[in-house]
Every structure is written in structure tokens, then in C-alpha cells.
Amino acid sequence: MGKSKKVFIILLVLSIVSLIIVFLLDFFLDNYDFVFRFLESLLTICTSALSTTSLSFDFKTQKSKDIFIDSNNNTKIQMTNGGSVMIDNSQKNDPNSIIMAYEKGLDSFKKENLDRIIDKVKKETREENFNDWCAPKKDFFLKYLSEGALISSDDLQEIWAKLLIHECEKPNSISKRTLDTVKNLNSNEAELFTRVLNYSLEDGTIYKMLCNENTDMNFMNLSMLQDVGLIKNGEFITQQMTINPNDECSIVNLDMIFLVKNTGNKQESINLDCYVLTSIGLEIKNALKKHMENKTFTDLCRKIKREQSFNKNLQFSLHLINSRAGSNINYQIEDLL
């Protein structure tokens, strides 16, 4: 029989015996103050006994566990797959014991975090030999490892792994400022930013006309991403497209190009309100390889065409790109609008 069961049975027996004693005292004595004082003392003893049997901090429930540490003072710490920590101090109701147990398991926690990140790197690179193709600078790698050891969230570990891969593919593409920003994100912010990137162009532009209060692209969410340094501050920035007579300008997204041609004899302009990623946000975006999908880009182009339908001098068309070489773009003739 476990120790907790023995304690429960003892307390149950004591409670029954105490009730009998209280009943007898009440029956034979006229001094009710004595009875109440006895009952109060009894309740105090029972409460103290119960308080030492269990102290549990469960920040997030997970089905599977990765680490379970049993320190000398019987304080147990469990780290779950999601990076949450569960603490069982049922044998000793002492906050110092919790701190000591956590400190004892700190190295194990750090190693477990780094192991998970490296596993994600291996998965992303399809089991390629990591050392053969990757040579990040020493100061970057030391910071990457030291900060990564403290990241337990699965969502953030995914981003952290992709930052290293991108730095290996394109040296100096990830700054230490970006590492500092990512390590301070929480899971909700990281997940939200990943979804918002689906509305961003290659250069980090997010057009306001794609924003909708009923989706992730609402004012409150974008303001939150501004607060953590992923989107430039300010309600929005106005992007002006100026087009000379018989000339054209374009917006490019992956394998599609949106053309606006001025067929008139005077200069025309289009003003588009937009949000813009910070340099840190753009580095993360490139590492995650997240861009606006063609369907979303097509919807954007149609909205621009519709809003500018009053200007008969402007012609709009959308084309698939055949090839790109710097600023030279070869595209198909067919207009997808």
C-alpha cells in the first residue's frame, strides 16, 4: 500500500473517532465553548496534515513525458513534449525544494531542448550530414546553442531549427538580433506570425486591403506583431506606384507578375496602404520560406484592378513567370485576370 493511501486511511479513522468524541462531549457536557475549541483544534491539525500531502503545479497537460527527475528531497519534475513543466512536491511542501530540484535538472532540460532542435534540423535537411555543408560563424553558433537550450516550446523550436538551416545555406542571413527576438516570442505570437506570413510578398509587404477583422489579418493581431518587433510600427505605410506615359510598373510574387500599364499621355499613380515587416521579421520569413500563395496574390490583384477601375488610362494584367534573372522577367502572354 502506498504512503499516500496509508495517510488517507489514518486521517479517515481519526476523523471518525473525533466525531464520536465530539458527540459524547456534546451529550455529557454543557460547556459548548470547550466543544467548539476542541473541534477548531482538530480541524487545524487535519488541515495541516492534508497540506503536506500534495503540492502540484500543472502548467499544461500533456499525454507524453520526456524527462522525469526525482531529487533527493522527493520533489519530482516532469517536462512534457510541448515544453511544459509539471512539478510534484507532494512529499515535502517546501518551495525551496522545488527550486533545488529544478536546478538539479536544468542541464537535462537544456540537453533535451537542444536534442529536439537538432532532430528538427535533421528532419528538415532529410538526414544530410550536418557538418559537411554547414559552417556558421563561431559567435553566432555559440549564441544559437546557448539560447536554444532555453527554448522548450515545440513551435519555437521549429522556427529555431529553420533559422540555423537558413544561416548555413546563406551565411550572415540571420542576425543575432533575430535570435534575441525569436527567443522572447511565446507560442501564440510565433504561430500568429507564421500565419500572417501567408499574406506577405517576397519583400515583406502586407497590403492593407487583404486585412479583415474576421481573420488573422486584423488590427489587434498586427498591432501585437508590431509590439514584438516583427512588423514596422505605425498604422500603415502608403506605397505609391508612379507610372509614366506608355510605361508600366509591376508587383512580383514568386512565379507571378502583376502589371499596371499607363496607356495615357500623362503620368498616373496608384497609392496602396500596406504594413511592412521589419528586417528581423523578413529574416524569419525567409528562413521559414513562407510567402503569399498564388490564390491570395490573384485576389489582391483583382482588388487593385477593381479599385482603380475609374481610371481608363490604366490597364491591368496578371501573368505566370517563365524565368527570372535579376530585374529581367520573362512571363507568359496569357492574362490570368
N, C-alpha and C positions, 0 to 999 in steps of 0.2 A: 504494500500500500504506500502510495506516495506521501511525502511530507505534508503537502497541501491538504490531502484528504484527512490525514490524522488531525491537523489543526481544525478543520471544519467540524469533525465529529466531536472533538473536545469542546469547542465553543457551543455546539448544539446541546451537549449534555449539561454544560454549565448554565446555559440559558433555561433549560427545563427545570434544573434544581433551583435556580434563582427565582423562577416564577412560583415554585412551590413554597419557597421561604417567604417571598413577599405575601403570598396568600395567607400563610399561617400568621405572619406578623400582623397583617391587617385584621385577621379574625380575633386574635388574642389581645392586641394592644389598642389602646385608644389614642396613642400619640402618633398622629398621621405624619407629623413633621419628620419623625425618625424614619418612617417608612419611605417617604419621598427622598430623604437624604441617602438612604441605603440604595434605592433604585437609581438615583443620579450617579452614585459612585460606581454601581455595577455597569451602567451604560458607558461611562467613561472608560472603564477597563476593557470592555468589549470593543469599543471604537478604536482604542489604541492597538489592540491585538489585530484587528482587521486591517488597519492602515499599514501594518508591516508585511502583510501577505502579498500585496500586489502594487506595483507602480509601473505603468506601461505607457509609452509614447509611441503611437502608431500614426506616422505622418501620411502614409499612403499604403493601402492594402495591395499586395501583390501575391500571386499564387506561387511563384517560384522564388527560391532564395539562392544566393551565390556565396555569401560569407556568413559564418556564424561563429562568434567569438565568445568563449566562456572564460572570463578572467578569474583570478584567484579569489576575488571577493564575491563571486557568483553573479555579477552583473553581466548580462548577455546582450550582445548587439548583433543584429541581422541586417545585411544590406540586400535589397531586392534587385531584380533585373532592371527596374525602372530608375534605379539610383536612389530610392528612398531608404530611410533608416528606421528600423524598429528596435526599441530598447526595452528590455525586460529586467527590471531591478526588483523582482518580487521577493528575493531573499534578503535584501538589505535596503531599506528605504532611506537612501543617503545620496544626495546629488553629487557629492564628491566621487562616489563610486562610479557614477555614470561617466563623469569626465575622465577618470583614470582608465576605465575600460575602453572608452573611445580613443584615448591617446595611445593605448597599447595596440589597438587595431588599426591605427592610422596608416602605417606603412602597408598593411594588407589591403586597405581600401584604395590607396594610391596605385598599388600594383594592379589591382583588379580593374580600375578605371583605364589605365594605360593598356592593359591586355585587351580590353574591349575595343578601344580605339584602334589598336594595331590590327585586330581581327577585321574591323570595318575597312581599314586601308587595304588589307589583303583581298577582301571581297571585291572592293571597287577595282582593284588592279588585276583581278582574275588570277590571283596566286602568282603574279610575276615576282621575280627576285627583287626585293625592295632596294637592296644596297647597290645593285648593278646599274640602276638608272636614276637614282636619287642622290643628290649631294647638296642639301640645303646648307646655308651658312651656319657656323657653329653657334653664334649668338641667337639666331632665330630658332635653331633646333633645341637649344637649352631652355629657352623661354617656352617653346611649344610643349616640351615634355613636362616642365615644372608646373605650368598652368593646366595642362591637360590632365595631370594626375588628380586635380581637384574637381574635375567635371564628371558628375555621376549621371546626369540626365541623358537618356538614350538619344533624344532629338538633338541635343547639343553635341554629343559625341559623333553623330553622323556628320554634322557640319564641320566639326574639328578634324575629322579624318579627311574630308574633301579639301580642306584648307592646305593640308600637308601635300596631298597629291597635286594640287594646282601649283604650289610653290616648287615642287620637284619638276613639273612639266615646264613651268615658266618662272625661272629664278627671279627673285625680287618682286614678284607679283602680289605677295601678301605681306603687308607691313605689320610690325609689332603692335601698332595702334589697333589694327583689326583684331589681333588676338586678344587684346585687352577688352575690346567691345564685345566680342563673342562670349568670352568667359563670364561677363557680367549679365548676359541675357538670361531670362528664365525660359522655360519650355514653351509657354504661351506666346511670348514675343518671338521666339525662333520659328515656331510653327506658323504664326501670322505672317512674318516676313517672307517665309518660303512661299506662301500662297499669294501674297501681293506681287511677288516677282513674276507671276504668270501674266501680269498686266504691264510689264516694263519692256521697253525696247532695248536694243543692244547697248545704247549709250546711257541707259538708266533713266530715261524719260518715261513718266507715267502721266498720260493725258487725263485731264480732269473730266472730260466728257465720258470717260469709262467708269467714273466713280458713281456709286449707287449706295444709298443709305441702307438698302436691304441686303447688301453683300459685304464681303470682307473689305471692299474698297469704299469704306465710309469715313466720315470726317474723324470720328473718335479713334479708329484704328490707325489711320495715317498720322494723326497727332501723336499717338503712342510711339510710333516708329520714329517720329521726329525727336521725341524726348530721349530716346536711347541712341540717337546719332546715326540712324540708317537712312533717313530722308532729310534733305536740307530744310532748315527752319523757314517759316513763312507760310501763309495760307496757300499760295501757289506762285509760280513764275510764268510770265507771259512770253511765249516763244513767237517771234514774228518771222513769217516766211515772206520775203520780198522777191517779186518776180518781174523781171524786165520784159518789155515787149518782145514777142516771139522767142521767149526763153522759157525754161521750166525749172522747177525745183522738185525734190524728192524726199520721201521718208522710206528708209530701208529697215526691214526686219527679217533676219535670217535669209530665207530664199524667196522673199517677195519684195517688190518695189512699188511704191505708190507715187505716181507722177501728177504734178499740177502744172499745166501749160497755160501761159498767157498768150492768147491769140489777138489781143487788142493792141492799140498803139500807144498805150501809156502804162506806167508802172502800176502793178497791183500788189496787194499784200494781204496775208491771212494771219490773224492773231489767234494762237491756241494756248489756253491756260494749261499748265502742267505742274506736276511735282517732279523733283529730280533727286535721285539717290546721291548720297554723299560719296566721297571717294572710298570710304570704308564699306558702305553698302554695295558699291559697284564691285569691289574686290570679292566680297562674299557671293554676289550674284554670279560672277564669272567662275568662281570656284564650284558653285553648285550647278553651273550650266543651266540656269533657269531663264527662260525667255518667254516672250509673248507668243502664244500659239497662233497659227495662221488664221484660224477661225476668228479669234479675237481681233487680230490685226485687220482682217477683212471688214468686220463690224465697225471698227474705228474709221477706216477709210470711207465707208458708206455714210457714217455720221458726218464726217467732214464735208463730203460732197453734198449732202442734204442741207447742211447749214449754210453752205456757200452757193446754193442753187440760184440765188438772186443775181449773182454776178455772171453775166452771159459771156464775159471775156475769158473765163477760166474753164479749162477742160480737165477732167479728172479720169485717171485710168489706173488699173492695178494689174501687175504682171508677175509671172514667175521668173526667177533669175536662173539663167543658164550657167553663168560663171562670173566670178569677181576677181579683179586684180587691182587692189588699192581702190582708187576712186572710179576706175573703169568697170562698168557693169554691163554685161550682155544679158538681155532678157527676151522673153518670148513676146510675140506680137499680140497674142490673144489678150483681150481686156476682161478681167475677171469680175468687174463691176457690172 
